[in-house]
């Protein structure tokens, strides 16, 4: 397990917490072309860490900016996990730019599902 692990590139940091058959990926900073592939690869790697029933929470409440490559990486990671039967939930800060962008591109309900 990767509990306590930290992945970092450019302006993004992803901290792992593994607890009770679930993984929380706490993301801070900016997700853009310089590091979007890191987000997708960490979601994919976390998918291998949890049992089929275990969820992954991608906590984006600390993300200031997410461009189209970040959104693509998030959606691709979510879809790959879903295809393997692993649930991925995304948390965003209410009223944030990230929340608004996910709403505008039409993936908010699938990813956040409030």
N, C-alpha and C positions, 0 to 999 in steps of 0.2 A: 504494500500500500504506500501511497505517496503523502500521507498525513504530514503536514508541516512543510511541505515542499513549496518552493516559490520559483515561478518562471517569470523571466523579465526580458523585455526587448523594447528598445526605443522608449516611448512614453507610457508603456503599459506594464503593469505588474499583475500576475495571477497567482493568488495564494490558494493552496489546496487545504481542505479540511475533510477528513474521512471519519464518519461517525454512524454507527447503527446501520450499516449497509447502504449508506448514501454518501454522496460526494458533493461538497459545496466548493465552487470555484468563485472566489471573490476577486473581481476584476476592478482595477483602478487605473486612472489615467485616460489616455486617448487610444482608440482603436482605429487604425487607418492602414493605408497601404504598407507602411513600414513594419507592421506587426500583426495584421489580420490573420496570416497563416498560423501564427502561434496560437491564437484563440481557437481556431478550428482544430489544430493538432492536439491541444490540451483537452478539448471536449471529446475528441475521438479516443484519446488515451484514457480519460476518465471512464468512458463507456466500458472499457475492458476491465476496469477496477471494481465495478459494481455488479451484483447479481442481477439477473433479469428483472426482478421486482424492485430493485433499488433505484431511487431517483437521483438525478443530477440537478443541482440548483446552480445556475449561472447568475451570480449576483452582480448586476451592472450598476448598482446604486452609486458607485464611486467613479463611474465613467463620465467624463466631461463631454467627449465628442466621439461619434462613431460615424465614419463615412461609409460609402457604398461597399467598399471591400470588407469592412467590418461586419456590415449587415449580411453580406454574402457568406462570410465565414461562419457567422452565428447560425444562419439558416442551414448551411451545409452540414455543420456539426450536429445541429438538432435533428435534421433529416436522417443522417447516418445512424445516430443513436436510436431514433424511432424505428428505423428499418430492422434494427437488432432487438427490438422490444424493450429498450431502455427509455424511461420517461425523462425528459429534460424540461425543467421549468426555468423561466427567466424572471428575475426581479429587476425592476427599474424604479428610480426615484420618481414619485408622482410629480408631474409638472416639468420634468426635465426635458432637455433637448433629445436625449436618447428615446424617451417615451414617445415624444412627438414624431420623431423620424420613423420609429417602428409602426406607429399608427398610419402615417402618410403612405408608407410603402405597402401597407396591408398585411403585415405579419404579426402585428401586436396580439390579436386574439389567439393565434396559434401558439405563439411563444410565451406570452404572459398569461393569457386566458383568465382574465378577471371576471 
